Amino acid sequence: MSVERKIQQYLKDHGIKQKFVCEKCGWTKQKMSSIINGKKKLAADELAAICEAINVPYDYFYRENIEKHGA
């Protein structure tokens, strides 16, 4: 699963609205939607902003990939 999909699923599972993340990051709803729907490539600073907004470690959405591939 892509990092963008993991973010989308995390928000859904934790009842976090995209609007909340947008407000915390200072983004438009369109930008957030483009990111989590894979229409815009997720930049490192954007991932950092999302993680900070929802209070998770920066590597949170990569951990599963790291553990599966042993990297």
N, CA and C of each residue as an Amber inpcrd file, in Angstrom:
protein
   213
   0.8480000  -1.1770000   0.0000000   0.0000000   0.0000000   0.0000000
   0.8950000   1.2410000   0.0000000   0.5230000   2.2100000  -0.7890000
   1.3180000   3.4300000  -0.8930000   1.2270000   4.2510000   0.3920000
   2.1980000   5.1040000   0.5810000   2.2090000   5.9900000   1.7510000
   0.9610000   6.8650000   1.7400000   0.5830000   7.3550000   0.5750000
  -0.6040000   8.1990000   0.4730000  -1.8610000   7.4470000   0.9230000
  -1.9920000   6.2030000   0.4950000  -3.1450000   5.3770000   0.9040000
  -3.0960000   5.0940000   2.4060000  -1.9000000   4.8840000   2.9440000
  -1.7730000   4.6490000   4.3830000  -2.2170000   5.8810000   5.1610000
  -1.8610000   7.0550000   4.6650000  -2.2990000   8.2900000   5.3180000
  -3.8180000   8.3810000   5.2730000  -4.3710000   8.1440000   4.1050000
  -5.8220000   8.1970000   3.9360000  -6.5130000   7.2180000   4.8870000
  -6.0020000   6.0080000   4.9870000  -6.5950000   4.9910000   5.8650000
  -6.4440000   5.3790000   7.3260000  -5.2930000   5.9290000   7.6960000
  -5.0540000   6.3570000   9.0680000  -6.0710000   7.4250000   9.4760000
  -6.2730000   8.4020000   8.6010000  -7.2310000   9.4630000   8.9000000
  -8.6230000   8.8780000   9.1040000  -9.0130000   7.9840000   8.2120000
 -10.3340000   7.3480000   8.3170000 -10.4510000   6.5480000   9.6120000
  -9.4540000   5.7240000   9.9030000  -9.4940000   4.8620000  11.0860000
  -9.5240000   5.6450000  12.3930000  -8.9440000   6.8400000  12.3900000
  -8.8640000   7.6380000  13.6120000  -9.8620000   8.7960000  13.6450000
 -10.7630000   8.8220000  12.6800000 -11.7980000   9.8430000  12.6490000
 -11.2600000  11.2520000  12.4670000 -10.1550000  11.3740000  11.7550000
  -9.5350000  12.6830000  11.5220000  -9.9870000  13.1890000  10.1550000
 -10.5530000  14.3590000  10.1360000 -11.0310000  14.9560000   8.8970000
  -9.8770000  15.5840000   8.1160000  -9.9580000  15.4960000   6.7980000
  -8.9610000  16.1450000   5.9520000  -8.9110000  17.6370000   6.2470000
 -10.0680000  18.2080000   6.5340000 -10.1480000  19.6410000   6.8260000
  -9.2490000  20.0020000   8.0100000  -9.2100000  19.1630000   9.0280000
  -8.3640000  19.3840000  10.1970000  -6.8960000  19.4370000   9.7880000
  -6.4760000  18.4560000   8.9820000  -5.0810000  18.3960000   8.5280000
  -4.7660000  19.6180000   7.6720000  -5.6760000  19.9890000   6.7940000
  -5.4850000  21.1700000   5.9400000  -5.2610000  22.4130000   6.7850000
  -6.0760000  22.5980000   7.7930000  -5.9500000  23.7710000   8.6570000
  -4.6240000  23.7770000   9.3980000  -4.2090000  22.6280000   9.9020000
  -2.9400000  22.5320000  10.6260000  -1.7410000  22.7860000   9.7060000
  -1.8580000  22.3680000   8.4490000  -0.7560000  22.4940000   7.4970000
  -0.8120000  23.8000000   6.6980000  -1.9510000  24.4750000   6.7390000
  -2.1070000  25.6950000   5.9560000  -2.3160000  25.4200000   4.4720000
  -2.9550000  24.3090000   4.1600000  -3.1770000  23.8860000   2.7860000
  -4.6410000  24.0240000   2.4100000  -4.8830000  24.0050000   1.0920000
  -6.2540000  23.9410000   0.6010000  -6.7140000  22.4860000   0.6430000
  -8.0250000  22.3100000   0.6250000  -8.5840000  20.9650000   0.5890000
  -8.1650000  20.2450000  -0.6970000  -8.0520000  21.0180000  -1.7800000
  -7.6620000  20.4380000  -3.0600000  -6.2480000  19.8530000  -2.9870000
  -5.3350000  20.5610000  -2.3330000  -3.9630000  20.0570000  -2.2160000
  -3.9470000  18.7600000  -1.4120000  -4.6400000  18.7400000  -0.2930000
  -4.6760000  17.5370000   0.5450000  -5.2990000  16.3740000  -0.2150000
  -6.3800000  16.6400000  -0.8990000  -7.0520000  15.6010000  -1.6690000
  -6.1380000  15.0560000  -2.7640000  -5.4260000  15.9380000  -3.4510000
  -4.5050000  15.5050000  -4.5020000  -3.3880000  14.6260000  -3.9410000
  -2.9180000  14.9720000  -2.7620000  -1.8490000  14.1790000  -2.1430000
  -2.3400000  12.7910000  -1.7750000  -3.4170000  12.7070000  -0.9970000
  -3.8240000  11.3880000  -0.5060000  -4.4810000  10.5170000  -1.5650000
  -4.8950000  11.1320000  -2.6740000  -5.4460000  10.3430000  -3.7740000
  -4.3990000  10.0130000  -4.8300000  -3.1370000  10.3620000  -4.5470000
  -2.0470000  10.0010000  -5.4350000  -1.9680000  10.8080000  -6.7150000
  -2.6800000  11.9240000  -6.7780000  -2.6400000  12.7680000  -7.9780000
  -1.4610000  13.7330000  -7.9460000  -0.9170000  13.9510000  -6.7660000
   0.2510000  14.8080000  -6.5930000   1.2830000  14.0120000  -5.8140000
   2.5070000  14.0280000  -6.2940000   3.5610000  13.2960000  -5.6030000
   3.7940000  13.9180000  -4.2250000   3.8640000  13.0790000  -3.2220000
   4.0610000  13.5200000  -1.8430000   5.5190000  13.8870000  -1.6160000
   5.7670000  15.1410000  -1.2760000   7.1210000  15.6140000  -0.9900000
   7.4480000  15.3570000   0.4760000   8.7270000  15.2820000   0.7830000
   9.1750000  15.0050000   2.1510000   8.6520000  16.0460000   3.1400000
   8.6620000  17.3180000   2.7510000   8.1710000  18.3530000   3.6710000
   6.6720000  18.2530000   3.8860000   5.9510000  17.7740000   2.8890000
   4.5050000  17.5820000   3.0390000   4.2140000  16.4130000   3.9790000
   4.9630000  15.3380000   3.8320000   4.8130000  14.2040000   4.7410000
   5.1110000  14.6390000   6.1680000   6.1670000  15.4160000   6.3430000
   6.5250000  15.9060000   7.6770000   5.3930000  16.7570000   8.2550000
   4.7900000  17.6070000   7.4410000   3.6980000  18.4670000   7.9050000
   2.4830000  17.6410000   8.3110000   2.1630000  16.6170000   7.5290000
   1.0240000  15.7490000   7.8560000   1.2890000  15.0210000   9.1660000
   2.4640000  14.4540000   9.2980000   2.8180000  13.7150000  10.5140000
   2.7670000  14.6250000  11.7400000   3.2540000  15.8300000  11.5890000
   3.2140000  16.7740000  12.7040000   1.7710000  17.1390000  13.0470000
   0.9440000  17.3310000  12.0290000  -0.4530000  17.7050000  12.2510000
  -1.2310000  16.6260000  12.9980000  -0.9180000  15.3620000  12.7060000
  -1.6670000  14.2660000  13.3510000  -0.8670000  13.6000000  14.4680000
   0.2920000  14.1850000  14.7590000   1.1050000  13.7650000  15.8990000
   1.5690000  12.3080000  15.8260000   2.1600000  11.9600000  14.6730000
   2.7840000  10.6420000  14.5290000   4.2340000  10.8570000  14.1020000
   5.1270000   9.8980000  14.3850000   6.5330000  10.0280000  13.9670000
   6.6360000  10.1130000  12.4450000   7.6740000  10.7790000  11.9620000
   7.8440000  10.9900000  10.5300000   7.9440000   9.6910000   9.7380000
   8.4460000   8.6360000  10.3430000   8.5860000   7.3710000   9.6210000
   7.3820000   6.4440000   9.7890000   6.3460000   6.9000000  10.4370000
   5.1830000   6.0760000  10.7760000   4.6200000   5.3350000   9.5590000
   4.4560000   6.0060000   8.4470000   3.8110000   5.4060000   7.2800000
   4.7690000   4.5780000   6.4260000   6.0460000   4.5690000   6.7940000
   7.0430000   3.7580000   6.0880000   7.4160000   2.4990000   6.8690000
   7.0900000   2.4370000   8.1330000   7.5340000   1.3250000   8.9910000
   7.1880000  -0.0340000   8.4370000   5.9600000  -0.2170000   7.9730000
   5.5420000  -1.5180000   7.4600000   6.4080000  -1.9330000   6.2840000
   6.7080000  -1.0000000   5.3820000   7.5600000  -1.3100000   4.2380000
   8.9640000  -1.6850000   4.6690000   9.4940000  -0.9730000   5.6450000
  10.8400000  -1.2450000   6.1480000  10.8930000  -2.6320000   6.7800000
   9.8880000  -2.9640000   7.5920000   9.8600000  -4.2460000   8.2740000
   9.6860000  -5.3940000   7.2740000   8.8640000  -5.2140000   6.2430000
   8.6320000  -6.2600000   5.2650000   9.8570000  -6.5310000   4.4040000
  10.5950000  -5.4740000   4.0570000  11.7060000  -5.6150000   3.1360000
  13.0670000  -5.6610000   3.8270000  13.0660000  -5.5080000   5.1380000
  14.3030000  -5.6150000   5.8820000  15.2910000  -4.4890000   5.6420000
  14.8090000  -3.3740000   5.1690000  15.6990000  -2.2480000   4.8950000
  16.0150000  -1.4760000   6.1500000
